[in-house]
Amino acid sequence: MAYDGVVEDVKRAIRLERPERLPVFACSEEFDVKWYGKYPYEEVCQDGEKIAEVWIAAIEEFDYDWAWVQVDDCFEFEPLGVGTQGQGDILRATKDYLPATRETLENLRAPDPHKDGRMPEKLKAIRLIKEHFGDTVLIEGGCAGPYSAVGLLFGLTETMMLALEQPELLADACEFFVQAQSRYIKAQVEAGADAIWLGDCNAFSGMLSLEQYRTFAFDSCKKLIEKAHEHGVIVHLHNSEIAIPYLLAESELGADIINCGPAADIAEVREALTGKNCFSGNLDPIEVLMRGTPQQVAEEAERIVGICYSDGGYIFNTGEMNPMATPPENMKAMIEAARKASER
């Protein structure tokens, strides 16, 4: 069950120590809404009280050590004029992007998290979950990293073309999001968030060479992390990264925790990041968690914990979003096995 020392255990892991009790997370929100069954996701994502209701019920049922209030990738972008679409239990995604021009950027105004779009509903959800659990779960909000944010504003293809044709415009757009996302992070911290899930999956090794990553995505992400730390929040970076050279580059950013993707070799990650950065991950949410048996799920969770936990600087998590079709018995098997394996 939720426990009073979870935030301090996360901080121990960030200090590269071994937590007294291993924090056990899961990227479960899509699954949680489907399991709860009272509302479709498209209804939940618009209502802070319903977000809190579902998240609280799922945490109490499955015994997660965090509340992952990421919800979807669209909150910051709808007030900027980006089109989005979601339906039923399908999460909202961006569409109808803005023109990738200097004029567009000059006319942008950072949204007010307390007034604009659905952003106040997310703040409400964080407050309600914090009021319910206090410090017995880690409350983690979320936002996009600057480079990924530009991709969600202009579209991924246009953003990658900017790197070739208008690198100064790309850099200025990233800087816009350093400032805008810092404001959004501050509002989430004031609402009760202990940590921020900083999603930067457009900067994944499958999208950019390592040189391109360092040239176009690294500096703005580092700057935003520094600003987030000024707000006193833990930064949990997620590029869904699986390549060791990229993970080592991420370890230079100053993020408190790096979540590695499900295709990463966790033993190689352990070796590479030991003494450098706290990391989390990386149980495969599709091939193992959704498609495996409870025994197979438990065995994989035990294997990962056995490799990662003893040397410190580690938090258990899935490598990516857990599908809504995940069997509830598999989710319980994963959480229970990870926790028991850390107690041996």
C-alpha positions in Angstrom: 0.0 0.0 0.0 1.0 3.7 -0.3 3.6 4.6 2.2 5.0 7.7 3.9 8.6 7.2 2.7 8.1 7.0 -1.0 9.2 10.5 -1.9 12.4 10.1 0.2 13.0 6.7 -1.4 12.8 8.3 -4.8 15.3 11.0 -3.6 17.6 8.2 -2.4 17.5 6.6 -5.8 18.3 10.0 -7.4 21.3 10.3 -5.1 22.3 6.9 -6.6 21.7 5.1 -3.3 19.5 2.0 -2.8 16.1 3.0 -1.6 14.9 1.4 1.6 11.9 0.2 -0.4 11.9 0.0 -4.1 9.4 2.5 -5.6 7.3 0.6 -8.1 5.7 2.6 -11.0 3.7 1.8 -14.1 2.8 4.0 -17.1 -0.8 2.8 -16.6 -3.2 5.7 -17.2 -4.7 4.3 -20.4 -5.2 0.9 -18.7 -6.5 2.5 -15.5 -9.3 4.3 -17.2 -10.4 1.2 -19.1 -10.2 -0.9 -15.9 -12.2 1.6 -13.9 -14.9 1.4 -16.6 -17.1 4.3 -15.5 -16.1 6.9 -18.2 -14.4 6.8 -21.6 -11.0 8.3 -21.7 -12.2 11.3 -23.8 -14.6 12.2 -21.0 -12.0 11.7 -18.2 -9.3 13.9 -19.9 -11.6 17.0 -19.8 -12.5 16.8 -16.1 -10.0 17.2 -13.2 -12.4 15.6 -10.8 -12.8 12.5 -12.9 -9.1 12.2 -13.5 -8.6 12.3 -9.8 -11.4 9.8 -9.2 -10.0 7.3 -11.6 -6.3 7.7 -10.6 -7.1 7.4 -6.9 -9.1 4.2 -7.5 -6.4 2.6 -9.6 -3.6 3.5 -7.2 -5.6 1.9 -4.3 -6.4 -1.2 -6.4 -3.1 -1.9 -8.0 -0.8 -0.3 -5.4 1.3 2.0 -7.6 3.7 4.1 -5.7 3.0 7.1 -7.9 0.2 9.1 -9.5 1.2 9.6 -13.1 -0.9 12.7 -14.1 0.4 12.9 -17.7 -3.0 12.2 -19.3 -2.2 13.1 -22.9 0.2 15.2 -24.9 -2.2 17.9 -25.9 -2.9 20.1 -22.9 -0.3 22.8 -23.7 -0.9 22.9 -27.4 -4.7 23.3 -27.7 -4.5 26.9 -26.3 -1.9 27.7 -28.9 -4.4 26.8 -31.7 -3.2 23.3 -32.5 -6.0 20.9 -33.5 -6.4 17.7 -31.5 -8.6 14.6 -31.7 -9.6 11.9 -29.3 -12.6 9.5 -29.3 -13.9 7.1 -26.8 -11.0 5.4 -25.1 -8.5 6.6 -27.7 -6.2 9.3 -26.2 -6.1 12.7 -27.8 -3.4 13.4 -30.3 -2.3 16.6 -32.1 -3.4 17.3 -35.7 -3.9 20.4 -37.8 -0.5 21.9 -36.9 0.4 25.6 -37.2 2.5 26.9 -40.1 6.2 26.5 -39.4 7.0 30.2 -39.9 8.6 33.1 -38.1 5.3 34.9 -38.2 3.6 32.0 -36.3 6.2 32.0 -33.6 6.1 35.8 -33.2 2.4 35.7 -32.7 2.4 32.9 -30.1 1.7 33.7 -26.5 2.4 31.3 -23.7 -0.8 29.8 -22.3 -1.9 30.5 -18.8 -2.0 27.1 -17.0 -4.7 28.5 -14.6 -7.1 29.7 -17.3 -6.5 28.2 -20.7 -8.0 25.1 -22.2 -7.9 21.9 -20.2 -4.8 23.0 -18.3 -6.7 24.1 -15.2 -8.4 20.6 -15.1 -5.0 19.0 -14.9 -4.0 21.3 -12.0 -7.3 20.4 -10.3 -6.6 16.7 -10.6 -3.1 17.1 -9.1 -4.5 19.0 -6.2 -7.2 16.5 -5.5 -4.9 13.5 -5.7 -2.4 15.3 -3.4 -5.2 16.0 -0.9 -6.2 12.4 -0.9 -2.7 10.7 -0.7 -0.5 13.4 0.8 3.1 12.3 0.6 2.3 8.6 0.5 2.5 8.5 -3.3 4.8 10.5 -5.6 2.6 12.9 -7.6 4.0 13.3 -11.1 2.7 15.8 -13.6 4.0 16.2 -17.1 4.8 18.3 -20.1 6.7 18.0 -23.4 10.4 18.7 -23.8 11.1 21.8 -26.0 12.2 19.9 -29.1 9.2 17.6 -29.0 7.0 20.5 -28.2 8.0 22.2 -31.5 7.1 18.9 -33.2 3.6 19.0 -31.6 3.2 22.6 -32.7 4.4 22.5 -36.3 4.3 18.8 -37.0 7.2 16.4 -36.9 8.1 16.5 -40.6 8.1 20.3 -40.6 10.2 20.4 -37.5 12.8 18.1 -38.9 12.9 20.2 -42.1 13.5 23.3 -39.9 16.7 21.7 -38.7 17.9 21.6 -42.2 16.5 24.8 -43.6 15.9 27.2 -40.7 17.9 26.1 -37.7 17.6 29.6 -36.1 13.8 29.4 -36.2 13.9 25.9 -34.7 16.2 27.1 -31.9 13.9 30.1 -31.2 10.8 27.9 -31.1 12.6 25.6 -28.6 13.4 28.7 -26.5 9.7 29.7 -26.6 8.8 26.3 -25.1 11.6 26.5 -22.5 9.8 29.6 -21.1 6.2 28.3 -21.6 6.8 24.9 -20.2 8.7 26.4 -17.2 5.5 28.3 -16.4 3.4 25.1 -16.8 5.8 23.2 -14.6 5.6 25.9 -11.9 1.8 25.7 -11.9 1.9 21.9 -11.5 4.3 22.2 -8.6 2.1 24.7 -6.9 -0.8 22.4 -7.3 1.1 19.6 -5.5 3.3 17.8 -8.0 6.5 16.3 -6.6 7.8 15.4 -10.0 7.4 16.2 -13.7 7.4 13.6 -16.5 9.3 15.4 -19.2 8.4 13.7 -22.5 10.9 14.2 -25.3 10.2 11.2 -27.6 10.6 13.2 -30.8 14.3 13.4 -29.8 14.5 9.6 -29.8 17.4 7.8 -31.5 15.0 6.5 -34.2 14.4 10.1 -35.2 17.7 11.9 -34.8 21.4 11.1 -35.1 23.4 11.6 -31.9 25.0 14.7 -33.5 21.5 16.0 -34.4 20.2 15.3 -30.9 23.0 17.3 -29.4 22.6 20.1 -31.9 18.9 20.6 -32.0 17.3 19.1 -28.8 20.0 18.9 -26.1 20.5 22.5 -25.0 16.9 23.5 -24.7 16.0 20.4 -22.8 18.9 21.0 -20.4 17.8 24.6 -19.9 14.2 23.6 -19.1 15.4 21.0 -16.6 17.5 23.7 -14.9 14.3 25.9 -14.7 12.3 23.0 -13.4 14.8 22.5 -10.6 14.4 26.2 -9.7 10.8 25.3 -9.0 12.0 22.5 -6.6 10.6 19.6 -8.7 12.0 16.2 -9.6 12.5 15.8 -13.3 11.7 12.3 -14.8 12.9 12.4 -18.4 11.4 10.0 -21.0 12.6 9.8 -24.6 11.7 6.1 -24.7 15.4 5.7 -25.4 17.0 2.3 -26.0 20.5 3.2 -27.3 23.3 3.5 -24.8 25.1 6.4 -26.4 21.9 8.5 -26.3 21.2 7.5 -22.7 24.7 8.6 -21.8 24.0 11.9 -23.5 20.8 12.2 -21.6 22.7 11.7 -18.3 24.5 15.0 -19.0 21.2 16.9 -19.0 20.8 17.0 -15.2 17.5 15.1 -15.2 16.9 13.4 -11.9 15.6 10.1 -13.4 15.8 8.8 -17.0 13.2 6.3 -18.1 14.5 3.9 -20.7 12.4 2.3 -23.4 11.2 -1.3 -23.5 13.6 -2.4 -26.2 16.7 -1.4 -24.2 19.0 -4.1 -22.8 18.4 -3.4 -19.1 21.8 -5.0 -18.1 23.6 -2.7 -20.5 21.6 0.3 -19.2 22.6 -0.7 -15.6 26.2 -0.9 -16.5 26.2 2.4 -18.5 24.3 4.5 -16.0 25.7 3.2 -12.7 27.3 6.1 -10.9 26.0 8.6 -13.5 22.2 8.9 -13.3 19.2 7.4 -11.6 17.1 5.5 -14.1 13.8 3.7 -14.3 12.2 1.1 -16.6 11.8 -1.0 -18.6 9.3 -3.9 -18.6 7.8 -4.3 -22.1 4.1 -3.2 -21.8 3.0 -5.0 -24.9 4.9 -8.3 -25.4 5.2 -9.0 -21.7 2.6 -7.1 -19.7 -0.3 -7.3 -22.2 0.4 -10.6 -24.0 2.2 -12.6 -21.3 0.8 -14.8 -18.6 0.9 -13.6 -15.0 3.8 -15.9 -14.4 5.7 -14.6 -17.3 5.1 -11.0 -16.2 6.2 -11.8 -12.7 9.4 -13.5 -13.9 10.3 -10.6 -16.1 9.7 -8.1 -13.3 11.9 -10.2 -11.0 14.6 -10.4 -13.6 14.7 -6.6 -14.1 14.7 -5.9 -10.4 17.4 -8.5 -9.9 19.7 -6.7 -12.3 19.0 -3.1 -11.4 18.0 -2.7 -7.7 21.0 -3.8 -5.6 23.4 -1.2 -7.0 21.1 1.7 -6.2 20.0 4.6 -8.4 17.0 2.6 -9.8 13.2 2.8 -9.8 11.0 0.1 -11.3 8.7 1.2 -14.2 7.4 0.0 -17.5 9.2 1.2 -20.5 6.2 2.8 -22.2 2.4 3.3 -21.9 0.6 0.2 -20.7 -2.2 -0.8 -23.2 -5.8 -0.6 -22.1 -6.1 -4.3 -23.0 -3.7 -5.4 -20.3 -5.2 -8.0 -18.1 -5.7 -6.7 -14.6 -4.2 -9.9 -13.2 -1.0 -9.2 -15.1 -0.8 -5.7 -13.7 -1.1 -7.0 -10.2 1.5 -9.7 -10.9 4.0 -7.2 -12.1 3.6 -4.8 -9.1 3.7 -7.6 -6.6 6.6 -9.4 -8.2 8.7 -6.2 -8.5 8.1 -5.4 -4.9 8.8 -8.9 -3.6 12.0 -9.2 -5.6 13.3 -6.1 -4.0 12.7 -7.4 -0.5 15.0 -10.5 -1.0 
